[in-house]
Amino acid sequence: MNAERAGYLDVEAVRDDDHAPAPATTLVRLLALLPRHWSCTEAIGPDWIRLRIALAAPSDEATARGAVRATLSDPALRGWSLRG
């Protein structure tokens, strides 16, 4: 991404199922499935994952949120969902 970013989108996934994979494992799987050109930072807790995704334009927010939501539907990420 270039230096003229439009801002950031913070998204948080939460574990809905105690049998779902651990946050660290889920984070690795999630990042592997998201677009490789995205610039983001991450944080994890006992039952949550937070991504801060750099946006190229304000209009990218809905697209990015939709992509994360779609990625969480992958069977490898079963038991996790997007908060909000």
Backbone bond lengths (Angstrom), bond angles and torsions (degrees), N, CA, C in turn:
res aa  C-N    CA-C-N  psi(-1)  N-CA   C-N-CA  omega(-1)  CA-C   N-CA-C  phi
1 M - - - 1.440 - - 1.525 108.85 -
2 N 1.303 115.00 152.70 1.457 118.33 -179.58 1.524 111.06 -86.59
3 A 1.309 115.64 176.84 1.465 120.41 -176.54 1.530 112.52 -71.74
4 E 1.318 118.39 -15.06 1.464 121.87 -178.10 1.527 111.19 -94.28
5 R 1.275 117.08 57.58 1.464 121.73 179.62 1.521 110.32 -69.22
6 A 1.323 114.28 151.40 1.466 120.35 179.48 1.519 111.68 -87.39
7 G 1.293 117.22 -6.31 1.454 121.01 -178.58 1.512 110.96 133.26
8 Y 1.320 114.47 -160.03 1.454 120.41 -176.37 1.517 110.29 -132.45
9 L 1.305 114.76 153.86 1.458 121.98 173.65 1.522 106.82 -118.83
10 D 1.315 117.05 124.17 1.459 121.66 174.54 1.519 107.89 -99.02
11 V 1.330 116.34 124.90 1.463 121.46 175.47 1.511 108.17 -125.54
12 E 1.323 116.14 146.28 1.451 120.81 -179.09 1.516 109.39 -129.56
13 A 1.313 115.20 129.09 1.460 121.94 174.04 1.521 107.63 -103.54
14 V 1.304 115.58 141.49 1.463 120.64 -179.73 1.520 109.86 -123.73
15 R 1.332 114.46 148.83 1.467 120.00 178.73 1.519 108.01 -82.52
16 D 1.350 115.70 120.33 1.460 122.62 -179.89 1.520 113.33 -95.00
17 D 1.324 115.72 -13.13 1.456 120.97 -172.67 1.530 108.21 -133.98
18 D 1.316 116.83 127.11 1.468 120.66 179.96 1.524 112.83 -62.02
19 H 1.318 117.18 -20.09 1.461 121.40 179.95 1.531 112.56 -91.33
20 A 1.327 117.10 -0.64 1.465 121.26 178.49 1.525 109.36 -69.13
21 P 1.338 117.03 156.44 1.466 120.02 178.95 1.528 111.82 -58.29
22 A 1.305 115.52 156.00 1.467 122.68 179.11 1.530 110.69 -61.68
23 P 1.333 117.38 156.07 1.464 120.69 -178.58 1.535 114.03 -55.89
24 A 1.324 118.01 -43.11 1.467 119.59 -177.79 1.524 111.38 -63.24
25 T 1.318 116.88 -43.52 1.465 121.47 177.90 1.514 110.37 -63.62
26 T 1.320 116.16 -43.39 1.458 121.04 -179.66 1.524 111.01 -64.87
27 L 1.322 117.69 -39.43 1.461 121.11 178.81 1.521 110.71 -59.93
28 V 1.319 117.45 -45.73 1.465 121.18 179.95 1.529 110.00 -61.29
29 R 1.314 116.66 -45.15 1.467 120.40 178.97 1.520 111.25 -63.90
30 L 1.327 116.73 -43.52 1.461 121.52 -179.43 1.527 110.51 -61.62
31 L 1.319 117.75 -48.71 1.463 121.03 -179.65 1.524 111.94 -62.28
32 A 1.317 116.88 -35.21 1.465 120.56 179.50 1.529 111.91 -66.91
33 L 1.320 117.22 -27.15 1.464 121.34 -177.65 1.528 114.02 -92.47
34 L 1.319 117.44 -17.57 1.468 120.92 -179.68 1.531 110.18 -80.60
35 P 1.329 117.68 160.69 1.474 119.88 179.58 1.522 111.58 -55.16
36 R 1.311 115.65 133.09 1.468 121.57 -175.33 1.533 112.94 -67.73
37 H 1.311 117.57 -24.28 1.468 120.06 -176.97 1.532 112.66 -81.88
38 W 1.321 117.87 -6.54 1.468 120.11 179.08 1.519 110.38 -68.70
39 S 1.300 114.99 139.48 1.459 121.62 173.29 1.527 106.61 -102.32
40 C 1.330 116.07 120.03 1.460 117.90 -179.22 1.522 110.82 -150.95
41 T 1.321 113.87 160.37 1.455 121.58 172.06 1.516 106.60 -119.94
42 E 1.306 116.06 161.88 1.457 119.45 -175.51 1.518 111.14 -140.45
43 A 1.323 113.43 159.14 1.459 122.03 174.17 1.520 106.46 -145.61
44 I 1.331 115.87 148.96 1.461 119.04 178.54 1.522 109.99 -132.31
45 G 1.316 114.62 153.49 1.450 122.93 175.25 1.513 108.20 -131.55
46 P 1.308 118.30 -169.22 1.459 120.70 -175.84 1.531 113.74 -64.91
47 D 1.333 117.87 -30.28 1.464 121.54 -178.97 1.517 112.41 -141.02
48 W 1.326 117.88 26.16 1.456 121.15 -179.89 1.522 111.35 -149.88
49 I 1.330 114.36 157.75 1.462 123.31 174.82 1.521 106.14 -133.92
50 R 1.316 117.99 132.71 1.457 121.09 177.36 1.521 109.32 -120.33
51 L 1.320 115.92 129.82 1.458 122.24 174.80 1.517 109.12 -114.33
52 R 1.307 116.77 137.06 1.465 122.52 171.06 1.526 105.42 -113.07
53 I 1.325 114.91 110.06 1.461 122.11 -174.48 1.521 108.93 -103.21
54 A 1.335 116.44 127.29 1.458 121.13 176.86 1.528 108.62 -75.06
55 L 1.323 116.01 130.00 1.460 121.73 -179.25 1.527 110.27 -101.40
56 A 1.326 116.23 138.52 1.466 120.76 177.03 1.525 110.37 -80.00
57 A 1.335 116.68 -29.26 1.467 122.14 -179.89 1.523 108.32 -148.63
58 P 1.328 117.43 152.24 1.467 119.61 179.22 1.525 113.00 -56.62
59 S 1.317 116.75 -32.17 1.469 120.49 -179.32 1.526 112.85 -69.58
60 D 1.315 117.76 -10.96 1.469 121.66 -179.78 1.526 112.82 -76.39
61 E 1.334 117.98 -12.40 1.462 120.57 -175.14 1.528 112.54 -60.02
62 A 1.314 117.78 -49.70 1.465 120.84 -178.92 1.523 111.06 -64.12
63 T 1.315 116.80 -39.18 1.468 121.04 179.18 1.522 110.80 -64.26
64 A 1.333 116.60 -44.44 1.462 120.79 -179.65 1.525 111.00 -65.33
65 R 1.330 117.21 -45.16 1.466 120.66 179.15 1.537 110.31 -61.21
66 G 1.328 116.43 -42.00 1.466 120.70 178.25 1.520 112.17 -64.16
67 A 1.324 117.01 -38.26 1.464 120.84 179.19 1.524 111.11 -65.91
68 V 1.329 117.17 -41.27 1.467 119.95 178.08 1.530 109.45 -65.72
69 R 1.332 117.32 -43.65 1.465 121.02 179.47 1.545 110.68 -60.64
70 A 1.323 116.43 -43.78 1.469 120.74 179.08 1.525 110.93 -64.90
71 T 1.316 116.83 -40.33 1.461 120.69 179.61 1.523 111.07 -63.39
72 L 1.324 116.93 -37.48 1.465 120.16 179.58 1.527 112.34 -67.89
73 S 1.317 118.26 -10.79 1.466 120.69 176.34 1.532 111.82 -82.90
74 D 1.325 117.27 -6.07 1.466 121.03 177.18 1.527 109.03 -61.74
75 P 1.337 118.41 138.14 1.477 120.55 -179.40 1.528 114.36 -55.72
76 A 1.319 117.97 -29.70 1.467 120.55 179.56 1.525 111.94 -68.31
77 L 1.344 116.58 -16.30 1.459 120.86 -177.93 1.524 111.21 -111.02
78 R 1.321 116.30 17.92 1.466 121.06 179.40 1.521 110.52 -56.43
79 G 1.324 116.04 137.16 1.460 120.77 -179.56 1.511 113.08 97.77
80 W 1.339 117.39 -0.82 1.461 122.90 177.99 1.520 108.45 -120.98
81 S 1.343 116.28 144.36 1.456 119.67 177.19 1.516 110.27 -144.43
82 L 1.319 115.02 161.73 1.447 121.32 179.50 1.512 109.51 -79.15
83 R 1.300 116.97 128.97 1.466 121.13 177.60 1.525 108.30 -78.79
84 G 1.313 115.04 137.50 1.458 120.63 174.78 1.492 115.27 86.43
